Amino acid sequence: MAPLADARRAEAVGARLPPLLVAAERVASTVAQGVHGRRRVGQGDSFWQFRRFVAGDPIARIDWRQSAKSGRPVPEGWFIRETEWEAAQTVCLWRDASASMRWHSRAVPIEKRERADLLLLALASLLLRGGERVLLMRAGVRPVSGRGGLDRLAQDLTGEAAGDAGMPPPLPLPRHACVVLFGDFLSPLAEIQAAVGRLAAVPVTGYLLQILDPAETLLPYTGRIRFRGLEREGDTLIPRVEAVREAYARRLKAQQDGLAAICTAAGFGFGIHRTDHPPETALLALYAALGVR
């Protein structure tokens, strides 16, 4: 029975993969039209740009030919020739695979995990186009590079079994890499702080994107509702949901404020995305934030 089960699982993964990749590439292509490459100043042979000389710049970096064209007196007319940093950075990506990510409300047909998969692969597509290496934070997985690496990354992602952990596992990561985490991050703040602190100590920089269903942000229900726990929390019966809506909003804001504080202390960025909003908006903000960092 095991081989049959494995074959069915492989068939299911294969059937899901092409539409997911097509959607991710479409989102990435849309965003790529509005952003510039993640070029950085540094040691390299590729010319990037000229900029004006400022006090403290080495004289050896002045481009005398370009400076002569300015016709300005020195040092106002001096220009520095900047080259592009050519060493590829490793960007480590992780998506929460816990049971809470497999939920969606009637307001949207998309599970939180589906949106996380889409954003992760779209971000990977942009990064690979820019010459970066991408590593899926999963045991036994190696970094990928080049456009062909996206297929392998997608296979590793869609072949991942659901897990109970709401935070990434402790894995050896390259020093000074960049980490991007996708999840709902509704776990206790102490657990999230411990995981983010462990990553920051590597050290790595990073970004945490909280993905929520609109019903989780608005609690639009009325009357007597039984809420079922997805991760062994048990069920909760609330006689009048509208009576607790304000308290719920305060509790969610406290969670998000806590997440923002944890990220700030670790030198991470933080963002929030709702599954009823366009994925391109979240990807553009995320990619821009990584470029700044």
HURAQUI-V169344 format. One record per backbone hydrogen bond with DSSP energy under -0.5 kcal/mol. CO is the residue of the C=O (numbers start at 1). NH is the residue of the N-H. If there is no record, write none. Layout:
# HURAQUI-V169344
co=<CO,CO>
nh=<NH,NH>
This chain:
# HURAQUI-V169344
co=<1,2,3,4,5,6,7,8,9,10,11,12,13,14,16,17,18,19,20,21,22,23,24,25,26,27,28,29,31,32,37,40,43,46,49,51,54,58,59,61,62,63,64,65,66,67,67,68,73,75,78,79,80,80,82,82,83,84,89,89,90,90,91,92,93,94,97,98,99,100,101,103,105,109,111,112,113,114,115,116,117,118,119,120,121,122,123,124,125,126,127,128,133,134,135,135,136,138,144,146,147,148,148,149,150,151,152,153,154,155,157,165,169,174,177,178,179,180,181,182,183,188,188,189,190,191,192,193,194,195,196,197,199,199,203,205,206,207,207,208,208,209,209,210,210,212,213,213,214,214,215,223,223,225,225,226,227,236,236,237,238,240,241,242,244,245,246,247,248,249,250,251,252,253,254,255,256,257,258,259,260,261,262,263,263,264,267,269,271,273,274,278,278,279,280,281,282,283,284,285,286,287,288,289>
nh=<5,6,7,8,9,10,11,12,13,14,15,16,17,18,20,21,22,23,24,25,26,27,28,29,30,31,32,33,34,35,39,85,86,84,82,80,57,61,62,81,64,67,68,69,70,70,71,71,77,78,53,63,51,82,48,49,42,86,91,133,92,178,135,180,137,182,163,101,102,103,113,112,108,111,115,116,117,118,119,120,121,122,123,124,125,126,127,128,129,130,132,131,91,144,93,137,138,141,134,149,150,151,152,153,154,155,156,157,158,159,160,97,171,177,205,92,207,94,209,96,211,191,192,193,194,195,196,197,198,199,200,201,202,204,176,179,269,181,209,210,271,183,211,212,273,275,216,217,217,218,219,225,241,227,238,228,236,227,238,239,225,243,244,245,248,249,250,251,252,253,254,255,256,257,258,259,260,261,262,263,264,265,266,267,268,267,206,208,210,212,277,281,282,283,284,285,286,287,288,289,290,291,292,293>
